[in-house]
């Protein structure tokens, strides 16, 4: 059980460290202090640089709230754009308010309300992780690549 930003930050790094192939992130606004924190970024870079088939996919549900300038995940994503991809959530899926991180199809950090810190994290919950990964894939396939993040040179 998670209840604070600090607990979410630690859980995000722990869940991401479980990944062997991919990380899927559904976030309202790239969550500054979570996904741009040094520990999470180290884990993410280690994954994609160690395994040429590894991918990190990021869906942004509230792009108008996203602070892109200065977000270190965006900077890393620009440098490693073959491995890290950002997409804005398609308007048909804007009613989803949760936030989650899935490592492969086994580990999960989940918050019912993406703007709040209360949630759960589990390093081995494949049935639940696969359920949210399936939803993530549906939204991912319907959504468009976030060109502004790719093109912005800050």
Buried (B, 14 or more C-beta within 10 A) or exposed (E): EBEEBEBBBBBBBBBBBBBEEBBBBBBBBBBBEBBBBEBBBEBBBBBBEEBEEBBBBBBBBBBEEBEBEEBBBBBBBBEBEEBBBBBBBBEEBEEBBBBBBBBBBBBBBBBEEBEEBEBBBBBEBBEBBBBBBEBBEEBBEEBEEBEEBBEEEE
